[in-house]
Amino acid sequence: MNHYQYLLLMAGCLVITLPLELLLGARVYARWRLMLLALLPMLVVFSVWDVVGIVRDHWTYNPAFVTGVHLGVMPVEELVFFVTIGICGLLTYEAVGTVLRRLRGAGSKDADA
C-alpha cells in the first residue's frame, strides 16, 4: 500500500476538485484539448527541471512511497504530480472565473431593476 501513497494522494486531489467541474461548471475536462495545450508547456519545463535535479543529485524520491516505475530517471509519480496539480490549478482558475461572472451578472440585473 505504501508504494501507492503518492498516486493515491494525486487521485484524492482530482476527486476533491471534481465538484469544480461538475457543480460550478469550470469546463476544464469538457475542453480537454485546451487542457492538454495548457498543460504541455508546464509538463515539458518541469520534467526537464526534475530530470536535471535528479541527475545532479539535488533531490531523490523515497522508494518506500513510489511504485518503482520510472520514465528514464524520473518516477512516474512525478509526471502524475505535474499533470494533477496542473489540472487542479486550471479547475480552480476556471471555477473562480465562472463564479465571478455569475456574481457580476447577478449584480447587473439588480442594478437594472
trRosetta pair geometry for C-beta under 8 A, 3 or more apart (Angstrom, degrees):
i j d omega theta_ij theta_ji phi_ij phi_ji
1 4 6.1 -72 -163 42 41 102
1 5 7.3 68 143 -57 69 81
2 5 5.6 -18 -159 -24 45 116
2 64 5.4 -35 140 163 133 82
2 65 5.8 -80 165 -96 85 57
3 64 7.4 -111 -80 173 63 35
3 65 6.9 173 -117 -154 30 17
3 66 6.6 -21 -157 99 69 20
3 67 5.2 91 162 -100 104 48
3 68 7.1 -29 -152 -12 124 92
4 7 5.0 -60 -164 50 70 112
4 8 5.4 74 135 -28 88 103
4 67 6.7 48 -84 -77 62 94
5 8 5.7 -58 -143 39 28 111
5 9 6.3 32 156 -23 64 105
5 65 4.9 -57 53 -150 120 91
6 9 5.8 -53 -152 32 28 113
6 10 6.7 26 151 -16 62 105
6 65 5.5 101 -35 149 101 95
6 66 5.7 2 15 -93 144 68
6 75 8.0 38 90 129 164 137
6 77 4.2 31 118 -159 139 144
6 80 7.7 115 133 75 100 127
6 81 7.5 -55 176 -62 106 107
7 10 5.7 -54 -150 36 35 111
7 11 6.4 38 151 -19 66 104
7 67 7.0 31 -25 -38 131 115
7 77 6.0 -105 -60 -112 77 98
7 80 6.3 0 -113 116 76 166
8 11 5.5 -50 -146 36 35 114
8 12 6.3 41 151 -23 64 103
9 12 5.5 -52 -151 33 31 116
9 13 6.7 37 149 -22 63 100
10 13 5.6 -46 -152 29 36 115
10 14 6.8 33 151 -15 64 102
10 77 7.4 -171 -20 -157 139 80
10 80 5.1 61 161 140 176 109
10 81 6.1 -115 -92 -89 124 54
10 84 4.2 -136 -159 -57 99 167
11 14 5.8 -55 -153 37 35 110
11 15 6.3 34 150 -19 67 107
12 15 5.6 -54 -143 38 33 111
12 16 6.1 34 157 -21 67 107
13 16 5.9 -55 -145 35 27 111
13 17 6.5 8 161 -3 62 111
13 84 5.3 86 81 166 133 120
13 85 7.2 -34 157 -81 158 59
13 88 5.5 -60 162 -68 109 143
14 17 6.3 -68 -146 46 28 98
14 18 6.5 53 152 -53 63 93
14 84 5.9 -93 -53 -139 97 97
14 87 6.7 17 -108 95 92 135
14 88 7.1 -114 -88 -68 51 95
15 18 5.6 -31 -153 -6 33 121
16 19 8.0 -52 167 15 36 98
17 20 5.2 -28 -178 13 73 121
17 21 7.6 69 135 -13 76 93
17 87 7.5 150 90 121 144 89
17 88 4.8 -179 -31 -126 165 82
17 91 4.7 106 164 93 122 153
17 92 7.0 -71 -137 -53 123 81
18 21 5.8 -55 -163 35 49 108
18 22 6.0 24 151 -4 80 115
19 22 5.6 -66 -130 53 38 99
19 23 4.6 -4 -174 14 83 120
19 24 7.0 70 140 -4 72 94
20 23 7.2 -37 -88 52 13 84
20 24 5.1 -34 -153 42 49 123
20 26 4.6 30 143 -27 90 137
20 28 7.9 24 110 7 107 122
20 91 4.4 105 91 167 140 105
20 92 6.6 -73 -129 -80 164 43
20 94 7.4 111 154 77 113 91
20 95 4.0 -76 -159 -66 105 143
21 24 7.5 17 -20 54 8 79
21 25 7.6 38 -172 -119 33 13
21 26 4.9 -69 -93 46 51 105
21 27 7.2 141 -143 -50 75 20
21 28 5.9 -91 -97 38 105 91
21 29 5.3 32 -144 12 149 112
21 30 7.5 160 -162 -16 104 91
21 91 6.1 -63 -51 -131 87 112
24 95 4.4 55 105 -141 147 97
24 98 5.5 131 157 85 93 138
24 99 6.4 -37 -156 -56 120 94
25 95 7.9 131 65 -114 49 67
25 98 5.3 171 82 -155 92 154
26 90 7.7 119 161 131 126 73
26 91 5.0 64 136 -150 168 64
26 94 3.8 99 -164 100 87 114
26 95 4.3 -42 -83 -62 110 76
26 98 6.1 -123 -93 -9 49 139
27 30 4.4 -56 -150 48 72 123
27 31 5.6 52 151 -7 90 105
27 94 6.4 -131 53 170 71 143
27 98 7.9 133 9 -74 97 133
28 31 6.6 -73 -149 50 23 89
28 35 5.4 89 177 -91 80 121
28 87 6.7 131 142 -159 141 77
28 90 4.8 122 -128 123 135 112
28 91 5.0 -92 3 -83 152 68
28 94 5.5 179 -57 24 96 153
29 32 6.1 9 -169 -74 45 88
29 35 7.0 13 -94 -38 31 159
31 34 4.3 -7 145 32 111 118
31 35 6.2 133 98 -26 73 89
32 35 5.1 -51 -144 35 38 118
32 36 6.3 39 157 -20 68 101
33 36 5.9 -52 -152 35 31 109
33 37 6.5 30 150 -16 63 106
34 37 5.5 -54 -147 39 35 112
34 38 6.2 35 153 -20 67 106
35 38 5.8 -57 -149 37 29 110
35 39 6.2 22 155 -15 65 111
35 87 6.9 35 -168 -112 122 84
35 90 6.2 130 -128 128 88 169
36 39 5.8 -59 -142 40 30 108
36 40 6.2 46 158 -43 65 101
37 40 5.9 -38 -144 10 28 119
38 41 7.9 -64 -177 27 30 95
38 42 7.7 9 145 3 61 117
38 86 7.4 162 116 174 93 111
38 90 6.1 105 108 -96 149 132
39 42 5.8 -75 -161 49 45 109
39 43 5.6 45 151 -28 82 111
39 82 7.9 118 -169 139 100 90
39 83 6.4 42 -165 -126 142 67
39 86 4.6 99 -119 140 95 150
39 87 7.3 -3 -85 -60 130 71
39 90 7.8 -67 -63 -34 90 139
40 43 5.7 -57 -142 34 28 112
40 44 6.4 26 162 -18 64 105
41 44 5.9 -56 -150 35 32 110
41 45 6.3 24 158 -13 67 109
42 45 6.0 -58 -143 41 29 106
42 46 5.9 12 166 -4 67 115
42 82 6.7 177 129 -177 98 105
42 86 5.5 155 88 -103 148 128
43 46 6.5 -64 -136 47 21 98
43 47 5.8 23 165 -21 62 115
43 79 7.4 47 -150 -148 102 82
43 82 5.5 120 -111 134 70 135
43 83 6.9 28 -94 -73 116 74
43 86 7.3 -47 -57 -37 85 160
44 47 6.1 -60 -143 36 20 109
44 48 6.5 17 161 -15 60 108
45 48 6.2 -62 -154 37 25 107
45 49 6.2 25 152 -18 64 112
46 49 5.2 -51 -141 39 36 116
46 50 6.0 40 157 -23 67 105
46 82 5.2 168 90 -116 140 130
47 50 5.6 -53 -145 36 29 112
47 51 6.3 29 156 -18 64 105
47 74 6.7 -70 -153 -42 81 176
47 78 7.9 126 -114 121 69 109
47 79 6.7 29 -100 -100 109 87
47 82 6.9 -66 -59 -22 81 170
48 51 5.9 -55 -147 36 30 109
48 52 6.3 29 155 -17 64 107
49 52 6.0 -59 -152 37 27 110
49 53 6.3 27 152 -19 63 110
50 53 5.6 -57 -148 38 31 113
50 54 6.3 29 155 -18 66 106
50 74 5.5 68 120 -114 120 125
50 78 5.6 145 -169 161 156 143
51 54 5.8 -54 -146 36 31 110
51 55 6.1 28 157 -17 66 109
51 72 6.5 7 -121 100 120 137
51 73 6.0 111 -139 59 79 108
51 74 5.6 -69 -82 -48 78 115
52 55 5.9 -56 -142 40 29 109
52 56 6.1 13 162 -5 65 114
53 56 6.2 -65 -139 47 24 100
53 58 4.2 -80 -158 57 79 122
53 59 5.3 5 153 29 116 98
54 57 7.6 27 178 -76 31 31
54 58 7.5 -69 -56 44 22 80
54 59 6.8 -55 -85 73 58 72
54 60 7.2 98 -131 -100 78 52
54 73 4.8 168 116 128 138 121
54 74 6.2 -163 -9 -82 157 67
55 73 6.2 121 -67 59 78 168
57 60 7.4 -5 -145 -53 64 97
61 65 7.5 -120 171 70 87 93
61 66 5.3 32 145 -20 127 146
61 75 5.0 -68 60 -11 170 140
61 77 7.4 146 -157 61 149 122
61 78 7.3 -112 -75 -52 143 112
62 65 4.9 46 87 21 106 104
62 66 7.1 142 80 -4 56 95
63 66 6.2 -73 -132 49 38 94
63 68 6.7 47 -153 -86 94 84
66 69 7.9 -130 158 38 95 64
66 75 4.6 -46 -165 -154 150 149
66 76 8.0 145 -171 46 107 71
66 77 5.1 -124 -127 4 99 139
67 75 7.5 138 43 -166 75 104
67 76 6.7 -29 51 48 120 113
67 77 6.9 147 9 -44 92 106
68 75 7.9 -47 -96 -127 9 100
69 75 7.1 88 78 -158 57 67
69 76 4.5 -10 101 -2 104 130
70 73 6.4 -32 -178 -152 130 12
70 74 6.3 140 -161 73 82 36
70 75 5.6 -57 -102 -97 73 42
70 76 6.7 -139 -103 -31 19 76
71 74 5.1 -25 65 71 87 95
71 75 7.8 42 18 138 76 8
71 76 5.8 104 -23 -87 97 69
71 79 6.2 42 12 -30 146 139
74 78 5.1 -99 -180 59 100 136
74 79 6.7 96 129 -40 124 93
75 78 5.1 105 68 -8 79 98
76 79 5.7 -52 -161 36 48 111
76 80 6.3 51 142 -20 72 105
77 80 5.3 -53 -147 40 37 116
77 81 6.2 48 150 -28 67 100
78 81 5.4 -44 -150 28 34 118
78 82 6.8 36 151 -18 62 99
79 82 5.7 -50 -152 33 35 111
79 83 6.5 31 152 -14 66 105
80 83 5.9 -56 -148 40 32 109
80 84 5.9 31 156 -20 67 112
81 84 5.8 -58 -140 39 26 109
81 85 6.0 15 167 -9 65 111
82 85 6.5 -59 -139 42 22 101
82 86 6.1 25 159 -20 60 114
83 86 5.8 -63 -150 39 25 114
83 87 6.3 23 157 -17 64 108
84 87 5.9 -58 -149 36 28 107
84 88 6.3 25 155 -16 65 108
85 88 5.5 -51 -142 39 34 113
85 89 6.2 39 155 -22 64 105
86 89 5.8 -56 -149 35 28 112
86 90 6.5 26 154 -16 64 106
87 90 5.7 -55 -148 38 32 110
87 91 6.2 34 154 -20 66 106
88 91 5.6 -52 -145 36 31 113
88 92 6.3 31 155 -19 64 106
89 92 5.8 -55 -148 37 30 110
89 93 6.2 30 155 -18 65 108
90 93 5.7 -55 -144 38 30 112
90 94 6.1 22 161 -11 66 110
91 94 6.1 -61 -143 43 25 104
91 95 6.0 25 159 -20 64 112
92 95 5.8 -57 -141 38 26 110
92 96 6.3 26 160 -18 63 106
93 96 6.1 -58 -151 35 25 108
93 97 6.5 23 153 -15 61 110
94 97 5.6 -55 -148 39 33 114
94 98 6.2 37 154 -23 66 105
95 98 5.6 -51 -146 35 32 113
95 99 6.4 29 156 -16 65 105
96 99 5.9 -55 -147 38 31 109
96 100 6.2 29 155 -17 65 108
97 100 5.8 -56 -144 39 29 110
97 101 6.3 30 157 -19 65 106
98 101 5.9 -55 -149 35 28 110
98 102 6.5 28 153 -18 63 107
99 102 5.7 -56 -150 37 32 112
99 103 6.3 31 153 -18 66 106
100 103 5.6 -54 -145 38 32 111
100 104 6.2 32 156 -18 66 106
101 104 5.8 -55 -145 38 30 110
101 105 6.2 32 154 -21 64 108
102 105 5.6 -55 -147 37 30 113
102 106 6.3 28 155 -18 65 106
103 106 5.8 -53 -145 37 31 109
103 107 6.3 33 154 -21 64 107
104 107 5.6 -54 -147 36 31 114
104 108 6.4 28 157 -19 65 104
105 108 6.1 -55 -147 34 29 106
105 109 6.7 31 153 -20 62 105
106 109 5.8 -53 -152 33 34 113
106 110 6.7 35 151 -20 64 104
107 110 5.8 -54 -152 33 34 111
107 111 6.6 32 152 -20 66 105
108 111 5.5 -50 -147 34 38 113
108 112 6.6 41 152 -23 65 103
109 112 5.8 -54 -152 32 33 112
109 113 6.8 38 152 -29 63 103
110 113 5.9 -52 -154 22 34 115
